[in-house]
Amino acid sequence: MSDFSTVLMRVHSSIWLVLVIFFVLSLVYKKQKITPMVLRLFYLIAIATGVSGLVALDYPTSLIVKGVLAIVMMGLMEMTLGRAKKGKSITGPVIGVAVVLVVVVLLGFGVIHF
């Protein structure tokens, strides 16, 4: 792995940490609008760095699966925020986000591979 790939993956991992933090902040502070907008900006940055990583690493299958699951997780995050804003139960979507997050992290760090 080249230095560029290593730096890119560290940046990508850091962005995912920021995504999780902004997701939790958006759930806790439902009435304000800035954290969901920042969260959506970081979705785009995560997608861009993820695609760059796929290109740099020559499209390994496990990372393609990770990318698809990550996009599913972003959808679950948005669904959770929408349900929270409407005052509906968010237990199911939060559990879904947590499960998919664990799988994505394990795929990203190579614990799960195929």
All heavy atoms as an XYZ file, in Angstrom:
866
protein
N       0.840     -1.167      0.000
C       0.000      0.000      0.000
C       0.890      1.235      0.000
O       1.807      1.346      0.786
C      -0.919     -0.037      1.231
C      -1.970      1.025      1.199
S      -3.085      1.077      2.639
C      -3.854     -0.506      2.595
N       0.589      2.157     -0.881
C       1.409      3.364     -0.999
C       1.104      4.343      0.132
O       0.129      4.193      0.863
C       1.141      4.033     -2.351
O      -0.169      4.577     -2.379
N       1.952      5.357      0.249
C       1.739      6.384      1.266
C       0.427      7.121      1.032
O      -0.279      7.448      1.975
C       2.895      7.381      1.269
C       4.160      6.770      1.838
O       4.052      5.778      2.584
O       5.251      7.274      1.527
N       0.106      7.363     -0.246
C      -1.147      8.046     -0.589
C      -2.345      7.239     -0.102
O      -3.273      7.780      0.499
C      -1.247      8.279     -2.100
C      -2.564      8.864     -2.519
C      -2.882     10.182     -2.251
C      -3.511      8.077     -3.176
C      -4.106     10.716     -2.620
C      -4.730      8.596     -3.559
C      -5.024      9.918     -3.279
N      -2.325      5.940     -0.341
C      -3.436      5.074      0.084
C      -3.568      5.060      1.598
O      -4.672      5.085      2.132
C      -3.232      3.654     -0.422
O      -3.221      3.619     -1.818
N      -2.452      5.027      2.297
C      -2.473      5.015      3.752
C      -3.074      6.303      4.301
O      -3.937      6.268      5.181
C      -1.047      4.827      4.305
O      -0.507      3.620      3.769
C      -1.052      4.757      5.820
N      -2.634      7.426      3.771
C      -3.163      8.720      4.213
C      -4.648      8.822      3.873
O      -5.457      9.262      4.695
C      -2.368      9.880      3.571
C      -3.058     11.212      3.815
C      -0.956      9.909      4.104
N      -5.024      8.387      2.690
C      -6.420      8.440      2.267
C      -7.308      7.606      3.187
O      -8.385      8.042      3.594
C      -6.547      7.947      0.820
C      -7.917      8.068      0.179
C      -8.319      9.534      0.077
C      -7.897      7.437     -1.196
N      -6.854      6.426      3.546
C      -7.650      5.568      4.422
C      -7.748      6.139      5.835
O      -8.779      6.018      6.497
C      -7.074      4.152      4.466
C      -7.234      3.384      3.177
S      -8.957      3.272      2.640
C      -8.938      4.273      1.168
N      -6.700      6.798      6.316
C      -6.755      7.431      7.640
C      -7.720      8.610      7.632
O      -8.479      8.798      8.580
C      -5.370      7.883      8.078
C      -4.512      6.723      8.493
C      -3.209      7.143      9.070
N      -2.425      5.958      9.428
C      -1.192      6.002      9.803
N      -0.556      7.152      9.889
N      -0.564      4.881     10.114
N      -7.692      9.383      6.562
C      -8.632     10.497      6.426
C     -10.060      9.954      6.360
O     -10.970     10.467      7.015
C      -8.301     11.352      5.178
C      -9.415     12.326      4.862
C      -6.992     12.097      5.385
N     -10.257      8.896      5.573
C     -11.578      8.291      5.437
C     -12.084      7.775      6.789
O     -13.244      7.996      7.148
C     -11.511      7.152      4.406
C     -12.829      6.557      4.070
N     -13.793      7.234      3.356
C     -13.358      5.341      4.345
C     -14.848      6.458      3.210
N     -14.611      5.294      3.808
N     -11.239      7.122      7.551
C     -11.619      6.630      8.880
C     -11.985      7.782      9.814
O     -12.963      7.700     10.568
C     -10.475      5.826      9.501
O     -10.173      4.712      8.721
N     -11.224      8.849      9.742
C     -11.507     10.021     10.584
C     -12.838     10.655     10.210
O     -13.597     11.096     11.082
C     -10.398     11.054     10.449
O      -9.168     10.510     10.850
N     -13.130     10.701      8.932
C     -14.397     11.269      8.474
C     -15.565     10.437      9.001
O     -16.598     10.974      9.407
C     -14.414     11.382      6.937
C     -13.491     12.520      6.521
C     -15.823     11.600      6.402
C     -13.212     12.599      5.058
N     -15.403      9.104      9.020
C     -16.466      8.254      9.547
C     -16.675      8.491     11.038
O     -17.806      8.447     11.521
C     -16.203      6.781      9.244
C     -16.761      6.444      7.906
C     -16.084      6.327      6.745
C     -18.141      6.230      7.603
N     -16.958      6.044      5.724
C     -18.220      5.985      6.226
C     -19.299      6.231      8.345
C     -19.436      5.732      5.583
C     -20.501      5.976      7.704
C     -20.555      5.736      6.342
N     -15.610      8.753     11.766
C     -15.743      9.085     13.182
C     -16.555     10.372     13.340
O     -17.466     10.449     14.167
C     -14.367      9.220     13.842
C     -14.373      9.621     15.314
C     -15.046      8.549     16.158
C     -12.956      9.876     15.788
N     -16.243     11.367     12.536
C     -16.977     12.634     12.568
C     -18.446     12.405     12.186
O     -19.352     12.997     12.790
C     -16.310     13.675     11.633
C     -17.162     14.915     11.487
C     -14.924     14.033     12.148
N     -18.698     11.528     11.207
C     -20.072     11.205     10.818
C     -20.865     10.649     11.994
O     -22.010     11.061     12.224
C     -20.070     10.164      9.692
C     -20.034     10.669      8.273
C     -19.846      9.506      7.311
C     -21.273     11.426      7.939
N     -20.285      9.731     12.715
C     -20.980      9.130     13.858
C     -21.247     10.185     14.927
O     -22.346     10.237     15.500
C     -20.179      7.936     14.417
C     -20.759      7.445     15.725
C     -20.134      6.807     13.398
N     -20.279     11.046     15.189
C     -20.456     12.107     16.185
C     -21.591     13.043     15.777
O     -22.475     13.363     16.588
C     -19.138     12.882     16.400
C     -18.124     11.989     17.106
C     -19.384     14.169     17.195
C     -16.708     12.543     17.127
N     -21.614     13.480     14.510
C     -22.677     14.378     14.057
C     -24.030     13.683     14.021
O     -25.061     14.313     14.234
C     -22.335     15.001     12.702
C     -21.530     16.256     12.837
C     -20.170     16.252     12.585
C     -22.103     17.443     13.244
C     -19.409     17.389     12.723
C     -21.367     18.604     13.394
C     -20.010     18.578     13.134
N     -24.045     12.387     13.768
C     -25.302     11.643     13.813
C     -25.872     11.652     15.231
O     -27.056     11.933     15.435
C     -25.082     10.201     13.322
C     -26.291      9.327     13.458
C     -27.420      9.559     12.686
C     -26.305      8.277     14.349
C     -28.544      8.756     12.807
C     -27.416      7.471     14.472
C     -28.544      7.713     13.698
N     -25.034     11.374     16.211
C     -25.488     11.378     17.606
C     -25.940     12.782     18.011
O     -26.986     12.955     18.645
C     -24.383     10.849     18.546
C     -24.752     11.059     20.008
C     -24.114      9.380     18.256
N     -25.175     13.799     17.629
C     -25.566     15.180     17.945
C     -26.904     15.535     17.301
O     -27.738     16.206     17.912
C     -24.486     16.162     17.479
C     -23.211     16.209     18.304
C     -22.180     17.111     17.642
C     -23.500     16.669     19.721
N     -27.113     15.086     16.073
C     -28.374     15.361     15.384
C     -29.546     14.683     16.071
O     -30.662     15.206     16.073
C     -28.293     14.906     13.921
O     -27.311     15.635     13.224
N     -29.316     13.494     16.628
C     -30.382     12.806     17.370
C     -30.682     13.493     18.696
O     -31.837     13.602     19.099
C     -30.001     11.353     17.630
C     -30.219     10.367     16.504
C     -29.746      8.980     16.912
C     -31.659     10.322     16.072
N     -29.632     13.946     19.371
C     -29.816     14.563     20.684
C     -30.474     15.939     20.552
O     -31.389     16.267     21.307
C     -28.465     14.674     21.429
C     -28.602     15.495     22.697
C     -27.931     13.283     21.739
N     -30.013     16.736     19.585
C     -30.540     18.084     19.389
C     -31.427     18.098     18.150
O     -31.036     18.584     17.084
C     -29.394     19.085     19.257
C     -28.494     19.106     20.467
C     -27.213     18.567     20.413
C     -28.936     19.637     21.669
C     -26.389     18.580     21.534
C     -28.118     19.646     22.787
C     -26.846     19.124     22.707
O     -26.051     19.126     23.813
N     -32.654     17.610     18.295
C     -33.559     17.424     17.158
C     -34.072     18.730     16.569
O     -34.390     18.791     15.387
C     -34.752     16.579     17.585
C     -34.400     15.202     18.017
C     -35.622     14.495     18.555
C     -35.205     13.205     19.178
N     -35.607     13.029     20.531
N     -34.175     19.762     17.363
C     -34.820     21.003     16.915
C     -33.947     21.873     16.009
O     -34.456     22.626     15.201
C     -35.259     21.835     18.128
C     -36.226     21.132     19.028
C     -37.560     20.959     18.364
C     -38.518     20.298     19.347
N     -39.719     19.843     18.685
N     -32.637     21.773     16.146
C     -31.771     22.637     15.345
C     -31.489     22.004     13.981
O     -31.731     20.828     13.777
C     -30.492     22.969     16.103
C     -29.740     21.786     16.660
C     -28.941     21.037     15.631
O     -28.352     21.652     14.775
N     -28.957     19.739     15.689
N     -30.988     22.790     13.046
C     -30.835     22.315     11.667
C     -29.391     22.193     11.193
O     -29.144     21.599     10.154
C     -31.583     23.263     10.720
C     -33.067     23.274     10.951
C     -33.751     24.203      9.983
C     -35.249     24.208     10.244
N     -35.952     25.072      9.314
N     -28.438     22.729     11.908
C     -27.072     22.786     11.389
C     -26.372     21.426     11.416
O     -25.682     21.062     10.452
C     -26.227     23.873     12.095
C     -24.902     24.099     11.378
C     -25.975     23.509     13.537
C     -25.034     24.736     10.037
N     -26.530     20.632     12.487
C     -25.800     19.365     12.526
C     -26.265     18.371     11.464
O     -25.428     17.683     10.888
C     -25.817     18.711     13.926
O     -27.158     18.552     14.356
C     -25.047     19.537     14.917
N     -27.579     18.292     11.144
C     -27.940     17.402     10.027
C     -27.348     17.853      8.690
O     -26.978     17.021      7.851
C     -29.471     17.442      9.993
C     -29.882     17.852     11.356
C     -28.783     18.744     11.850
N     -27.232     19.164      8.504
C     -26.654     19.664      7.252
C     -25.154     19.361      7.190
O     -24.638     18.968      6.140
C     -26.901     21.168      7.105
C     -28.371     21.514      7.025
S     -29.215     20.536      5.775
C     -29.147     21.605      4.417
N     -24.459     19.520      8.308
C     -23.029     19.180      8.355
C     -22.855     17.676      8.164
O     -21.941     17.225      7.467
C     -22.395     19.664      9.683
C     -20.970     19.177      9.817
C     -22.456     21.176      9.774
N     -23.752     16.885      8.757
C     -23.733     15.435      8.583
C     -23.839     15.077      7.103
O     -23.088     14.239      6.600
C     -24.880     14.802      9.373
C     -25.052     13.293      9.276
C     -23.864     12.576      9.906
C     -26.344     12.863      9.950
N     -24.731     15.723      6.390
C     -24.902     15.443      4.956
C     -23.668     15.852      4.152
O     -23.313     15.188      3.179
C     -26.152     16.143      4.438
C     -27.405     15.514      5.013
C     -28.669     16.207      4.572
N     -29.787     15.606      5.287
C     -30.577     16.265      6.109
N     -30.393     17.556      6.331
N     -31.568     15.644      6.719
N     -23.023     16.927      4.549
C     -21.774     17.321      3.893
C     -20.711     16.237      4.092
O     -20.009     15.859      3.142
C     -21.275     18.653      4.455
C     -19.895     19.108      3.984
C     -19.919     19.429      2.496
C     -19.425     20.302      4.790
N     -20.617     15.703      5.300
C     -19.642     14.653      5.561
C     -20.006     13.343      4.871
O     -19.127     12.547      4.571
C     -19.422     14.470      7.065
C     -18.417     15.444      7.615
C     -18.819     16.634      8.195
C     -17.059     15.189      7.513
C     -17.897     17.535      8.675
C     -16.125     16.076      7.988
C     -16.539     17.261      8.567
N     -21.305     13.101      4.590
C     -21.673     11.949      3.760
C     -20.975     12.056      2.413
O     -20.391     11.097      1.912
C     -23.175     11.908      3.466
C     -24.105     11.539      4.584
C     -25.433     11.959      4.537
C     -23.721     10.762      5.667
C     -26.338     11.626      5.515
C     -24.618     10.426      6.667
C     -25.929     10.862      6.582
O     -26.823     10.529      7.558
N     -21.066     13.230      1.818
C     -20.458     13.437      0.487
C     -18.943     13.281      0.535
O     -18.343     12.668     -0.356
C     -20.835     14.812     -0.057
C     -22.327     15.025     -0.329
C     -22.589     16.476     -0.732
C     -22.819     14.063     -1.389
N     -18.322     13.821      1.582
C     -16.867     13.701      1.709
C     -16.478     12.237      1.910
O     -15.504     11.750      1.321
C     -16.344     14.588      2.860
C     -16.599     16.068      2.541
C     -14.865     14.346      3.108
C     -16.353     17.005      3.709
N     -17.254     11.501      2.718
C     -16.967     10.082      2.947
C     -17.104      9.288      1.652
O     -16.290      8.404      1.363
C     -17.887      9.518      4.019
N     -18.131      9.582      0.873
C     -18.302      8.898     -0.409
C     -17.132      9.203     -1.330
O     -16.577      8.298     -1.971
C     -19.650      9.268     -1.052
C     -20.801      8.660     -0.238
C     -19.719      8.801     -2.500
C     -22.176      9.164     -0.638
N     -16.716     10.462     -1.393
C     -15.604     10.846     -2.270
C     -14.298     10.165     -1.847
O     -13.577      9.621     -2.705
C     -15.430     12.364     -2.267
N     -13.997     10.159     -0.560
C     -12.755      9.511     -0.121
C     -12.845      8.001     -0.271
O     -11.846      7.344     -0.561
C     -12.397      9.879      1.329
O     -13.467      9.507      2.195
C     -12.084     11.358      1.470
N     -14.031      7.444     -0.081
C     -14.212      6.004     -0.258
C     -14.012      5.569     -1.698
O     -13.338      4.564     -1.970
N     -14.581      6.325     -2.628
C     -14.393      6.011     -4.056
C     -12.925      6.178     -4.439
O     -12.369      5.355     -5.172
C     -15.317      6.881     -4.932
C     -14.958      6.774     -6.401
C     -16.777      6.483     -4.718
N     -12.281      7.211     -3.918
C     -10.851      7.399     -4.189
C     -10.034      6.221     -3.664
O      -9.101      5.762     -4.319
C     -10.348      8.684     -3.538
O     -11.025      9.798     -4.048
N     -10.415      5.736     -2.491
C      -9.723      4.574     -1.930
C      -9.938      3.326     -2.759
O      -9.023      2.528     -2.953
N     -11.157      3.145     -3.271
C     -11.424      2.002     -4.152
C     -10.556      2.050     -5.399
O      -9.992      1.035     -5.818
C     -12.902      1.974     -4.565
C     -13.876      1.371     -3.578
C     -15.307      1.566     -4.074
C     -13.594     -0.094     -3.359
N     -10.438      3.219     -5.976
C      -9.610      3.375     -7.180
C      -8.142      3.127     -6.841
O      -7.445      2.410     -7.567
C      -9.811      4.775     -7.799
C      -8.818      5.033     -8.907
C     -11.243      4.930     -8.312
N      -7.678      3.695     -5.731
C      -6.265      3.556     -5.356
C      -5.905      2.110     -5.029
O      -4.775      1.681     -5.270
C      -5.952      4.457     -4.158
N      -6.852      1.351     -4.493
C      -6.573     -0.034     -4.099
C      -7.024     -1.047     -5.146
O      -7.023     -2.249     -4.878
C      -7.230     -0.331     -2.750
C      -6.694      0.482     -1.575
C      -7.524      0.248     -0.326
C      -5.231      0.169     -1.317
N      -7.435     -0.582     -6.298
C      -7.797     -1.428     -7.441
C      -9.040     -2.292     -7.175
O      -9.066     -3.467     -7.519
C      -6.603     -2.290     -7.873
C      -6.719     -2.747     -9.318
O      -7.396     -2.066    -10.102
O      -6.137     -3.794     -9.641
N     -10.045     -1.708     -6.560
C     -11.380     -2.292     -6.409
C     -11.432     -3.673     -5.754
O     -11.973     -4.614     -6.335
C     -12.086     -2.348     -7.771
C     -12.205     -1.018     -8.441
C     -11.293     -0.628     -9.415
C     -13.211     -0.143     -8.094
C     -11.388      0.604    -10.041
C     -13.321      1.095     -8.712
C     -12.407      1.463     -9.678
O     -12.513      2.686    -10.286
N     -10.942     -3.834     -4.535
C     -11.095     -5.132     -3.868
C     -12.569     -5.382     -3.519
O     -13.294     -4.464     -3.142
C     -10.249     -4.997     -2.611
C     -10.093     -3.547     -2.393
C     -10.207     -2.881     -3.722
N     -12.991     -6.626     -3.644
C     -14.394     -6.985     -3.459
C     -14.913     -6.630     -2.067
O     -16.030     -6.122     -1.929
C     -14.590     -8.494     -3.704
O     -14.056     -8.818     -4.982
C     -16.046     -8.879     -3.635
N     -14.119     -6.884     -1.045
C     -14.592     -6.595      0.315
C     -14.852     -5.098      0.516
O     -15.784     -4.727      1.237
C     -13.600     -7.106      1.357
O     -12.359     -6.462      1.225
N     -14.063     -4.253     -0.130
C     -14.290     -2.816      0.013
C     -15.466     -2.340     -0.820
O     -16.117     -1.351     -0.468
C     -13.020     -2.038     -0.327
C     -11.861     -2.219      0.654
C     -10.696     -1.308      0.294
C     -12.291     -1.990      2.087
N     -15.765     -3.031     -1.911
C     -16.974     -2.703     -2.674
C     -18.204     -3.019     -1.824
O     -19.150     -2.225     -1.739
C     -17.002     -3.453     -4.017
C     -15.888     -2.925     -4.921
C     -18.360     -3.312     -4.694
C     -15.686     -3.722     -6.190
N     -18.193     -4.180     -1.163
C     -19.292     -4.549     -0.262
C     -19.388     -3.538      0.876
O     -20.488     -3.107      1.256
C     -19.097     -5.979      0.273
C     -20.097     -6.308      1.366
C     -19.187     -6.983     -0.860
N     -18.251     -3.128      1.416
C     -18.227     -2.130      2.487
C     -18.858     -0.822      2.016
O     -19.637     -0.201      2.735
C     -16.795     -1.866      2.948
C     -16.675     -0.763      3.979
C     -15.216     -0.382      4.187
C     -15.079      0.833      5.030
N     -15.149      2.087      4.314
N     -18.550     -0.416      0.797
C     -19.116      0.819      0.259
C     -20.620      0.758      0.111
O     -21.328      1.708      0.452
N     -21.115     -0.372     -0.372
C     -22.565     -0.536     -0.509
C     -23.229     -0.497      0.870
O     -24.251      0.184      1.064
C     -22.895     -1.846     -1.262
C     -24.373     -2.143     -1.213
C     -22.410     -1.768     -2.706
N     -22.656     -1.210      1.831
C     -23.204     -1.198      3.191
C     -23.125      0.200      3.815
O     -24.018      0.602      4.567
C     -22.476     -2.202      4.070
C     -22.804     -3.664      3.823
C     -21.903     -4.567      4.665
C     -24.261     -3.960      4.107
N     -22.072      0.936      3.509
C     -21.932      2.294      4.044
C     -23.031      3.206      3.496
O     -23.598      4.016      4.237
C     -20.553      2.855      3.708
N     -23.362      3.048      2.230
C     -24.439      3.864      1.651
C     -25.785      3.460      2.253
O     -26.632      4.315      2.536
C     -24.424      3.762      0.113
C     -23.170      4.479     -0.403
C     -25.680      4.360     -0.492
C     -22.905      4.322     -1.865
N     -25.982      2.162      2.493
C     -27.191      1.701      3.183
C     -27.250      2.317      4.584
O     -28.310      2.777      5.039
C     -27.224      0.154      3.256
C     -28.288     -0.329      4.227
C     -27.448     -0.439      1.877
N     -26.107      2.359      5.269
C     -26.068      2.936      6.603
C     -26.409      4.425      6.573
O     -27.107      4.929      7.464
C     -24.702      2.733      7.251
C     -24.702      3.147      8.705
S     -23.190      2.770      9.558
C     -22.104      3.950      8.822
N     -25.931      5.128      5.567
C     -26.282      6.550      5.451
C     -27.788      6.715      5.289
O     -28.395      7.626      5.869
C     -25.536      7.175      4.274
C     -24.068      7.332      4.487
S     -23.294      7.939      2.971
C     -21.578      7.744      3.366
N     -28.395      5.835      4.511
C     -29.850      5.870      4.354
C     -30.567      5.599      5.670
O     -31.559      6.260      6.003
N     -30.065      4.617      6.426
C     -30.651      4.332      7.737
C     -30.490      5.512      8.693
O     -31.382      5.806      9.489
C     -30.008      3.083      8.343
C     -30.432      1.746      7.755
C     -29.533      0.627      8.291
C     -31.877      1.454      8.061
N     -29.341      6.187      8.609
C     -29.126      7.364      9.458
C     -30.157      8.448      9.125
O     -30.757      9.049     10.023
C     -27.716      7.920      9.266
C     -26.628      7.105      9.893
S     -25.024      7.813      9.434
C     -24.016      7.264     10.780
N     -30.369      8.694      7.839
C     -31.344      9.706      7.423
C     -32.758      9.306      7.831
O     -33.546     10.150      8.261
C     -31.268      9.926      5.911
C     -30.079     10.756      5.487
C     -30.123     12.161      6.066
O     -31.178     12.842      5.976
O     -29.099     12.589      6.613
N     -33.087      8.017      7.698
C     -34.398      7.540      8.098
C     -34.589      7.731      9.606
O     -35.659      8.158     10.059
C     -34.554      6.065      7.733
C     -35.926      5.514      7.988
S     -36.104      3.834      7.418
C     -35.223      2.959      8.689
N     -33.560      7.451     10.372
C     -33.628      7.623     11.821
C     -33.852      9.084     12.190
O     -34.690      9.401     13.039
C     -32.334      7.107     12.484
O     -32.133      5.751     12.096
C     -32.395      7.216     13.991
N     -33.112      9.978     11.541
C     -33.270     11.407     11.840
C     -34.662     11.899     11.457
O     -35.263     12.714     12.175
C     -32.198     12.220     11.115
C     -30.764     12.005     11.604
C     -29.793     12.808     10.740
C     -30.619     12.361     13.061
N     -35.181     11.428     10.329
C     -36.527     11.813      9.910
C     -37.581     11.333     10.892
O     -38.517     12.071     11.237
N     -37.450     10.086     11.349
C     -38.405      9.549     12.323
C     -38.292     10.288     13.658
O     -39.304     10.544     14.310
C     -38.183      8.051     12.524
C     -38.594      7.231     11.307
C     -38.359      5.753     11.531
N     -39.187      5.217     12.592
C     -40.409      4.707     12.425
N     -40.927      4.684     11.221
N     -41.078      4.230     13.450
N     -37.081     10.628     14.059
C     -36.894     11.349     15.326
C     -37.533     12.733     15.247
O     -38.166     13.190     16.203
C     -35.411     11.468     15.655
N     -37.393     13.381     14.122
C     -37.951     14.724     13.956
C     -39.480     14.694     14.004
O     -40.104     15.615     14.502
C     -37.472     15.318     12.634
C     -37.769     16.782     12.487
C     -37.086     17.348     11.265
C     -37.306     18.840     11.193
N     -36.641     19.423     10.040
N     -40.060     13.592     13.494
C     -41.524     13.453     13.505
C     -42.047     12.911     14.831
O     -43.250     12.794     15.020
C     -41.963     12.520     12.376
C     -41.733     13.097     11.009
C     -42.141     12.108      9.935
C     -41.825     12.662      8.561
N     -42.127     11.666      7.509
N     -41.142     12.545     15.738
C     -41.552     12.030     17.032
C     -41.916     10.555     17.025
O     -42.517     10.060     17.972
N     -41.555      9.840     15.985
C     -41.837      8.400     15.904
C     -40.727      7.614     16.598
O     -39.650      8.145     16.881
C     -41.940      7.964     14.449
C     -43.110      8.570     13.712
C     -43.183      8.035     12.300
C     -44.374      8.614     11.558
N     -44.446      8.102     10.189
N     -40.994      6.346     16.825
C     -40.007      5.469     17.464
C     -38.774      5.292     16.568
O     -38.892      5.061     15.362
C     -40.629      4.103     17.733
O     -39.656      3.208     18.198
N     -37.600      5.391     17.176
C     -36.356      5.249     16.413
C     -35.548      4.029     16.843
O     -34.418      3.850     16.392
C     -35.479      6.517     16.529
C     -35.125      6.808     17.973
C     -36.165      7.704     15.866
C     -34.080      7.883     18.151
N     -36.133      3.182     17.664
C     -35.395      2.028     18.183
C     -34.892      1.122     17.068
O     -33.713      0.766     17.030
C     -36.288      1.213     19.150
O     -36.773      2.089     20.156
C     -35.502      0.083     19.784
N     -35.775      0.723     16.160
C     -35.391     -0.173     15.063
C     -34.307      0.406     14.172
O     -33.277     -0.247     13.933
N     -34.510      1.635     13.664
C     -33.461      2.213     12.810
C     -32.119      2.414     13.520
O     -31.070      2.231     12.917
C     -34.051      3.558     12.373
C     -35.524      3.390     12.478
C     -35.734      2.450     13.624
N     -32.148      2.755     14.810
C     -30.889      2.936     15.544
C     -30.164      1.600     15.670
O     -28.940      1.527     15.501
C     -31.135      3.584     16.923
C     -29.904      3.495     17.809
C     -31.552      5.030     16.763
N     -30.913      0.532     15.939
C     -30.301     -0.792     16.000
C     -29.731     -1.161     14.637
O     -28.616     -1.690     14.544
C     -31.312     -1.845     16.496
C     -31.635     -1.589     17.964
C     -30.784     -3.257     16.299
C     -32.785     -2.412     18.499
N     -30.465     -0.859     13.573
C     -29.972     -1.121     12.217
C     -28.687     -0.368     11.921
O     -27.739     -0.928     11.364
N     -28.646      0.911     12.297
C     -27.436      1.715     12.092
C     -26.268      1.105     12.865
O     -25.158      0.981     12.336
C     -27.665      3.188     12.515
C     -26.359      3.949     12.595
C     -28.615      3.879     11.560
N     -26.514      0.703     14.104
C     -25.441      0.147     14.932
C     -24.900     -1.158     14.339
O     -23.679     -1.353     14.268
C     -25.939     -0.083     16.352
N     -25.798     -2.037     13.894
C     -25.360     -3.317     13.326
C     -24.566     -3.095     12.048
O     -23.475     -3.665     11.865
C     -26.577     -4.241     13.078
C     -26.196     -5.440     12.242
C     -27.188     -4.672     14.393
N     -25.087     -2.256     11.157
C     -24.390     -2.012      9.890
C     -23.069     -1.293     10.151
O     -22.063     -1.578      9.495
C     -25.282     -1.229      8.898
C     -24.528     -0.870      7.638
C     -26.530     -2.035      8.559
N     -23.033     -0.381     11.130
C     -21.788      0.309     11.473
C     -20.717     -0.677     11.912
O     -19.561     -0.580     11.478
C     -22.032      1.356     12.569
C     -20.796      2.105     13.059
C     -20.187      2.935     11.945
C     -21.151      2.986     14.244
N     -21.084     -1.627     12.751
C     -20.113     -2.622     13.214
C     -19.579     -3.430     12.029
O     -18.362     -3.641     11.907
C     -20.740     -3.548     14.284
C     -19.868     -4.758     14.556
C     -20.986     -2.774     15.563
N     -20.457     -3.853     11.135
C     -20.025     -4.635      9.972
C     -19.119     -3.795      9.071
O     -18.082     -4.276      8.596
C     -21.238     -5.179      9.190
C     -20.804     -5.838      7.894
C     -22.024     -6.159     10.041
N     -19.476     -2.538      8.850
C     -18.660     -1.653      7.997
C     -17.282     -1.436      8.603
O     -16.265     -1.496      7.899
C     -19.391     -0.308      7.753
C     -18.459      0.744      7.178
C     -20.579     -0.511      6.836
N     -17.225     -1.215      9.909
C     -15.929     -1.005     10.571
C     -15.076     -2.273     10.476
O     -13.878     -2.212     10.173
C     -16.123     -0.559     12.036
C     -14.821     -0.624     12.817
C     -16.694      0.847     12.079
N     -15.690     -3.418     10.716
C     -14.940     -4.679     10.640
C     -14.440     -4.947      9.219
O     -13.316     -5.420      9.034
C     -15.797     -5.842     11.134
C     -16.138     -5.823     12.635
C     -17.080     -6.964     12.983
C     -14.889     -5.871     13.484
N     -15.246     -4.628      8.223
C     -14.793     -4.761      6.831
C     -13.685     -3.761      6.530
O     -12.695     -4.095      5.861
C     -15.963     -4.546      5.856
C     -16.893     -5.712      5.638
C     -18.152     -5.254      4.906
C     -16.199     -6.798      4.830
N     -13.842     -2.531      7.015
C     -12.861     -1.488      6.729
C     -11.492     -1.781      7.317
O     -10.472     -1.465      6.719
N     -11.459     -2.368      8.505
C     -10.177     -2.676      9.140
C      -9.680     -4.079      8.824
O      -8.676     -4.520      9.395
C     -10.269     -2.439     10.649
C     -10.262     -0.980     11.021
C     -11.413     -0.363     11.446
C      -9.101     -0.240     10.918
C     -11.420      0.990     11.771
C      -9.079      1.112     11.241
C     -10.253      1.725     11.663
N     -10.377     -4.764      7.946
C      -9.890     -6.061      7.485
C     -10.144     -7.230      8.422
O      -9.576     -8.307      8.233
N     -10.967     -7.025      9.450
C     -11.276     -8.126     10.356
C     -12.143     -9.151      9.628
O     -11.955    -10.344      9.769
C     -11.996     -7.604     11.622
C     -12.412     -8.741     12.534
C     -11.089     -6.619     12.365
N     -13.100     -8.639      8.843
C     -13.906     -9.501      7.969
C     -13.364     -9.303      6.561
O     -13.283     -8.175      6.083
C     -15.396     -9.109      8.008
C     -15.974     -9.245      9.410
C     -16.180     -9.958      7.008
C     -17.396     -8.748      9.532
N     -13.009    -10.373      5.904
C     -12.544    -10.262      4.523
C     -12.922    -11.521      3.763
O     -13.148    -12.576      4.348
C     -11.039    -10.012      4.458
C     -10.227    -11.075      5.140
N     -10.059    -11.090      6.509
C      -9.576    -12.152      4.671
C      -9.325    -12.134      6.830
N      -9.021    -12.810      5.735
N     -12.992    -11.388      2.460
C     -13.313    -12.530      1.605
C     -12.705    -12.320      0.247
O     -12.181    -11.296     -0.065
C     -14.823    -12.781      1.503
C     -15.668    -11.560      1.355
C     -15.961    -11.059      0.100
C     -16.168    -10.903      2.463
C     -16.748     -9.931     -0.042
C     -16.967     -9.785      2.333
C     -17.254     -9.299      1.077
